[in-house]
Amino acid sequence: MAEQLILDLPTREVLGRDTFFVAPSNAMAIATLDSVATWPSGKLVLIGSPGSGKTHMAHVFAAEHEGVIVPVAELSEADIPALATQRSVVVEDADRMPELADPQAAENALFHLHNLTLAEGGRLLVTARTAPNHWAFSLPDLASRMQGTTVTRIDPPDDMLLMAMLVKQFEDRQITVPVALIPWLVKRMERSAGAVRQMVETLDREALRAGKPISRGLAQSLFPADT
């Protein structure tokens, strides 16, 4: 049988609160985001590994607090005074500044956004993979401000959260799988959010290639149990 033509169709990612699964690994971070009125100096850093849910949390926060989200890669070109007038501002992936073409410009922009937003009485949420004391700053004033910011962390996912992530990834791709397959997959995957996305992508691609739905048999052929 000829292999199916694989169409790389976009996923329909849903980032509302009703699709976010609360588990012990992220409950404290969610509670901290929800307690925005208690943030010291009106700012917070949210950290977690890639795929841990930082972006999802950021979108929920922005939607509920009249906020705007800016990736750090776009910060140097942004209208900082206009952003600072928003009720809440989210800067995503701030620890990736050293990877940018002009990290100094990004640092300067974040420094001014920090000062102007807080002076206007707004809230500043910054997401990253690691805490600010691990970021490679060249601007001492920005370093002191970010290192003095309260940090909340998303811990590595437990089984319940991994299962919820798998379900959401399949739903985002509009794929229906047997319910019993979800815990079976969790037992055979790395315990990380990134592994969830990779596993679902692999299953989706191989199912399309074979022209068959995702099944236990297909999963077993791709992710055999350790022997």
N, C-alpha and C positions, 0 to 999 in steps of 0.2 A: 504494500500500500504506500502511495506517495505521501510524503510529509505534508502537513497542512501549511499554508502560507501564514506566517505569524504577523499579525498587525499590532504595532506598538501603540495601542490606544491609551489616551490619558486616563488616569484614575480620577474618581470623583471623591476627593478627600473632604470629609465633613469635620469641622473644627468647633462645634458648639459644646456647651457644657453638658448637654444631654447625651453626648457621645463620649464623654470623658469618664473613664472608670477609676474610681477612688479605691486605693489599696494602701496597706501599711507603708509601702515604699514611697508613696507620694502624698499621703494624707497631711503631713506636717507642712509641706510646701504649699498645698492648696489652701490650708487654713491660714497660712501667713499671707498669701495673696489676697484672700478674702478679707483680711483684717487691715486693709489699706490705711485706715485712719490711724493705726498704731505704728506705722513704719517710722523709725527714727529719721528725722530730717526729710521725710517724704520720699525716700528712695529705697530700692531693694535690688539685690543681685540674685537671680535664679540660676542655679547651676545643675547640670546633669549630663550624662553621656549622650552622644548622638542618638537621636531617635527615642529618647526617654520621655518625651512629651512636653518639652519646653515650649515649642512653637504652639502646640495645642493650648497650653496654659496661657501663653501670651495672647492668643486670639480671644480666649474667653475673657481674660482681664480687660483687653481693649474694648471688647463689645459691651462689657458691663460698666465700664468707667469712662465712656466717651473718649477712648484713646486712639492713638495712631501708632502704627508699627513701622519702624524703619530698620532695614538690614544695615549692619555696620558698613558694608561695602558701598552703600549709597549715601552715607552720612555726610561725606565731604562735599557732595553736590547739593545737599538739601538746604532749604531756607530755614536756618536755625531759629531766627527770631519768630518766624511764623509757627514753627513746631512748638516752640516754648509757650505759646499762648494756648495750646491744647490743654485740656484738663488732665490728661495722662499721656505719657510718651513711653513707648517700648523700643529699646534698641536691641536687636538680636545679634548674637554671635560676636560680642564685643572682644572676646579673646582672640579672634581671628585678624585683628588689626595688623599684626606684623606680616601677614600673608598678602596684604593689599599692595597695589602698585605705589601708593603714596600713604604709608601708615601715619606719617606726621600730620598730614591734612586731616585724617580721620580722628586722630587724637585731639587736635585743636578743636574740631567740630564737636566731639563728645564733651570736651571741657566746657565749651561755651553753652552747649545744650544743657548740661548738668546745672550750671550756674543760673542760666536764664529761666529754666523750667521751675526750679525750686524758688527762685525769686518771685515768680508769678503765682506761687502757691499750688503748682501742679505736682503730679507724682511721676517719678522716673523709675521704670523697671528695665533692668539690663539682664539679658540672658547670655550664658557662656557655658563652656564645658568644665571650666575650672574656676576656682576662686580668684579674686583680683590680685592677691599676693603672688600668684603664679604668672600673671600677664607681663609681657615684655614692654614696659612703658619707657618712653624716652622723655615724656613731659612730667617732671616731678610733681607739679601741682595737680595734674589729673591722677597720678598714682596715689597721692595722699587722700584725695577725695574718694576714689573708688575703693581703696583699701580700708577706708573708714566707713564703708557702706555695709549694712547688715546683709548677710548671705543666708539664703535658704536653699536646701539641697533636695534633689530627687534621687533617692537611693536606687540601687539595682533592683529590677523587678522580681517579685515573687511569682509562684506558679499562677495564682489567680490573675495577676496583672498580665503575665505573658499570654494566658488564654484570652483575656479580654483584648489584648493587642492583636492577636491573631484573628479573632472574630472581626475586629474593626478593619484590619487590612483586607480581609476577604470582602467585607461589605463595601469598602471603598472601591474595590474592583468589580463590584456587583457579581460576586461569585458565591454560589451556595455549595457548602461542603457538609458531609455527614457530621452530626454533632459529636459523635464519639471520636472523630479524627483529631479534634482540637487537643484534648489531654494527651493523646498518643504522640502528637507532634512535639508538645512541650517536653516530653521525656527524652526527645532525641535532638534537642537544639541547644546551642550555647545560651546561657542565661543573660541575654542582653537584648535591648530593644532593636538594635541594628540587625541581629540575627533573625528577628521576627520578619522584618521587611524582606530580607534576603531569601528566607524560606518561602514566603508567599510568592515572591517574584519567580523563584525557581519552579514552584508547583504550577503557577499560572502559565509560564512559558512552555513547560513540558506538556501540559494538558492541551494547549493550543497546537503544539507540534504534532501530538498524537491524534488530535481531533476527538478527544474523550474528556468526560468530566473528571475533576479531581476526586480520587478515590484512595482508599487504604492501600490498594495494590500499587498504584502509582507512587504514593508517598513512600512505601516500603522499598521500591526500586531505587528511589533517590536518597533516602535517609535510612539505610538498614540499621538494625539494632546492633550494638557492640557485641562481639562474640568473644 
